[in-house]
Amino acid sequence: SFPGGRREPEDADAVATALRETREELGLELGSGSVWGMLRPLPERGGQLVAPVLANLGPLEDLTLNPNPDEVQEVFTLPLTHLLCQDNQGYTHFRSAGRYSYTLPVFLNGPHRVWGLTAVITERTLELLAPGHY
């Protein structure tokens, strides 16, 4: 999943929350100048709204991450070319009460599977970054 969490009283807005959570979870200090914008809020299973914030991290090889072991088990990245390859894309169909309920995207990468709300946010991001290719 992406860095994220609840808004704290000291957070001015969703962008401030996203920047704080990125610092707390990944040890990555981003300024508001790196923020590209926000996607439309999405509901999560518990009924809360999630406000995805997109930011430019710069070249990955220039990043020094210090993941918080209490919050992050593993960090991995997927190149845009990998995400856009149809062989790495799929959908998961969910059932509720024995009947088809809904479908969500899934992205495959070896032992990693990006699914759930993270995949929905990834899909919406790809629609913005690569119109006509996704």
NUVEX-355133 format. One record per atom (N, C-alpha, C): x negated, y, z. Coordinates in steps of 0.02 Angstrom, whole numbers, padded with zeros to 5 digits, always signed. Last residue first. Layout:
REM residues N
XYZ...
END
This chain:
REM residues 134
+00164+00159-01058+00195+00119-01006+00269+00128-01009+00135+00236-01162+00093+00177-01153+00121+00132-01099+00224+00340-01155+00217+00306-01219+00174+00244-01216+00127+00422-01032+00191+00416-01068+00180+00384-01137+00035+00405-00918+00026+00372-00982+00093+00365-01020+00071+00476-00803+00003+00480-00828-00006+00453-00899+00209+00446-00784+00186+00515-00791+00118+00520-00824+00211+00308-00778+00257+00341-00825+00237+00414-00836+00122+00288-00673+00102+00269-00741+00147+00302-00793+00205+00330-00567+00143+00366-00583+00119+00351-00654+00302+00232-00569+00322+00301-00582+00261+00344-00599+00220+00120-00536+00257+00123-00599+00276+00195-00617+00179+00156-00406+00129+00147-00459+00163+00152-00527+00302+00154-00340+00264+00217-00344+00212+00213-00399+00328+00017-00356+00376+00067-00383+00340+00134-00390+00221-00039-00286+00227-00050-00358+00275+00000-00390+00252+00005-00156+00189+00024-00186+00192+00016-00262+00372-00061-00130+00373+00011-00140+00309+00037-00171+00329-00216-00211+00370-00176-00165+00367-00102-00182+00155-00246-00255+00227-00256-00261+00264-00210-00213+00012-00307-00318+00041-00243-00297+00116-00250-00309-00092-00431-00268-00028-00420-00301+00001-00355-00274-00252-00504-00282-00209-00449-00260-00146-00444-00302-00332-00598-00338-00299-00615-00274-00251-00561-00250-00301-00534-00496-00335-00587-00459-00297-00603-00394-00180-00434-00503-00252-00424-00508-00287-00477-00466-00022-00371-00560-00065-00427-00540-00138-00410-00550+00119-00285-00505+00057-00280-00543+00009-00333-00515+00295-00277-00522+00237-00305-00487+00177-00299-00534+00453-00192-00499+00393-00208-00536+00341-00241-00491+00608-00271-00448+00555-00222-00438+00494-00242-00479+00783-00290-00446+00720-00307-00478+00670-00251-00465+00917-00359-00343+00881-00305-00376+00814-00331-00403+01007-00474-00330+01018-00411-00297+00983-00353-00332+01090-00625-00362+01042-00576-00386+01058-00509-00355+01141-00714-00213+01154-00684-00279+01098-00637-00297+01125-00755-00082+01129-00806-00134+01141-00779-00204+01110-00639-00008+01171-00679+00001+01181-00727-00057+01003-00581-00131+01033-00566-00066+01099-00604-00062+00850-00587-00219+00918-00611-00208+00940-00590-00138+00745-00506-00339+00764-00521-00270+00837-00542-00266+00617-00528-00453+00690-00524-00444+00706-00546-00373+00482-00438-00509+00505-00485-00459+00579-00474-00449+00387-00421-00658+00443-00400-00616+00461-00456-00568+00227-00364-00718+00283-00410-00715+00338-00381-00672+00065-00347-00790+00129-00318-00768+00183-00372-00765-00045-00393-00852-00051-00380-00780+00013-00352-00750-00019-00397-00985-00031-00461-00952-00035-00453-00876-00014-00262-01023+00049-00298-01011+00039-00365-00976-00114-00141-00952-00115-00204-00989-00053-00245-00972-00111-00037-00862-00073-00028-00925-00072-00092-00967-00195-00078-00761-00124-00069-00746-00082-00064-00809-00317-00074-00831-00292-00137-00804-00217-00133-00791-00331+00062-00857-00327+00015-00913-00299-00052-00891-00344+00112-00727-00284+00129-00766-00276+00080-00824-00411-00007-00610-00418+00043-00663-00352+00054-00701-00381-00018-00440-00364-00047-00505-00372+00007-00558-00463-00053-00285-00439-00007-00336-00423-00047-00399-00446-00090-00111-00465-00109-00179-00434-00058-00227-00477-00126+00056-00469-00073+00007-00489-00101-00061-00396-00203+00196-00439-00208+00137-00425-00149+00091-00329-00165+00312-00362-00230+00310-00413-00233+00254-00302-00027+00409-00319-00048+00342-00357-00114+00345-00281+00003+00543-00228+00017+00496-00239-00011+00426-00390-00027+00617-00326-00036+00650-00267-00027+00601-00498+00012+00539-00482-00060+00543-00416-00074+00579-00495+00138+00426-00479+00126+00496-00459+00053+00503-00625+00154+00306-00558+00131+00324-00552+00118+00399-00709+00264+00242-00717+00234+00308-00649+00211+00332-00782+00295+00084-00723+00278+00123-00744+00246+00189-00843+00407-00018-00865+00368+00039-00804+00357+00083-00851+00428-00194-00813+00425-00132-00848+00384-00079-00913+00420-00315-00934+00476-00271-00898+00474-00204-00852+00320-00383-00920+00307-00359-00947+00363-00315-00731+00379-00421-00732+00330-00366-00802+00319-00339-00719+00552-00454-00748+00487-00472-00753+00440-00412-00564+00617-00381-00628+00624-00414-00656+00555-00431-00439+00608-00333-00492+00592-00286-00561+00604-00316-00297+00699-00350-00357+00679-00387-00413+00669-00336-00136+00643-00294-00196+00685-00288-00252+00657-00330+00036+00641-00259-00018+00621-00303-00076+00670-00297+00144+00579-00139+00103+00637-00157+00045+00611-00199+00308+00520-00110+00241+00507-00137+00206+00571-00160+00402+00513+00022+00386+00566-00025+00315+00554-00052+00531+00409+00069+00459+00413+00061+00445+00465+00007+00663+00406+00186+00639+00428+00121+00563+00433+00122+00730+00262+00271+00691+00323+00271+00673+00342+00199+00787+00137+00260+00830+00194+00249+00794+00261+00250+00707+00027+00266+00737+00049+00329+00781+00111+00321+00658+00015+00134+00707-00032+00160+00742-00009+00224+00654+00185+00070+00623+00121+00087+00675+00078+00121+00691+00293-00068+00712+00261-00005+00673+00197+00007+00582+00422-00127+00611+00355-00136+00635+00328-00069+00566+00584-00204+00568+00541-00145+00606+00475-00160+00473+00608-00352+00539+00611-00321+00540+00563-00261+00302+00653-00318+00353+00617-00355+00419+00626-00318+00205+00803-00314+00244+00751-00280+00291+00717-00329+00036+00849-00358+00107+00861-00348+00140+00802-00314-00103+00850-00350-00070+00863-00415+00003+00880-00406-00223+00903-00238-00155+00877-00246-00127+00899-00313-00340+00967-00217-00344+00904-00254-00275+00874-00267-00312+01075-00136-00327+01088-00206-00332+01025-00248-00305+01028-00008-00241+01035-00043-00252+01050-00117-00439+00909+00010-00410+00975+00017-00346+00979-00023-00473+00761+00099-00452+00793+00037-00424+00862+00052-00573+00646+00169-00551+00716+00180-00536+00747+00112-00551+00487+00219-00562+00527+00160-00531+00596+00170-00524+00384+00304-00582+00426+00319-00599+00471+00261-00410+00311+00285-00467+00296+00241-00529+00336+00257-00321+00353+00387-00323+00283+00366-00386+00265+00327-00341+00491+00411-00338+00444+00467-00348+00371+00445-00340+00544+00279-00398+00554+00322-00399+00502+00378-00212+00507+00240-00269+00485+00201-00333+00491+00242-00136+00577+00336-00135+00504+00336-00194+00475+00296-00164+00710+00294-00183+00686+00361-00186+00611+00363-00108+00709+00165-00179+00724+00174-00204+00699+00242+00028+00682+00196-00011+00637+00153-00086+00648+00162+00061+00795+00275+00065+00727+00303+00022+00679+00262+00045+00896+00180+00002+00896+00240+00003+00827+00273+00150+00858+00094+00080+00859+00070+00032+00856+00129+00263+00877+00172+00245+00809+00152+00173+00806+00126+00212+01005+00293+00256+00977+00242+00232+00907+00224+00137+01033+00407+00179+01086+00378+00230+01059+00329+00116+00939+00550+00115+00938+00477+00163+00990+00449+00139+00937+00686+00089+00985+00661+00084+00986+00585+00232+00832+00703+00253+00902+00713+00204+00953+00685+00210+00715+00566+00197+00737+00635+00218+00810+00642+00292+00598+00466+00272+00667+00474+00265+00683+00548+00230+00430+00454+00280+00480+00472+00250+00549+00480+00129+00377+00317+00156+00373+00384+00205+00428+00395-00006+00316+00214+00058+00347+00226+00080+00338+00298-00099+00254+00077-00098+00286+00143-00030+00320+00154-00014+00118-00008-00050+00181-00008-00052+00209+00063-00042-00059+00000+00000+00000+00000-00044+00062+00000
END
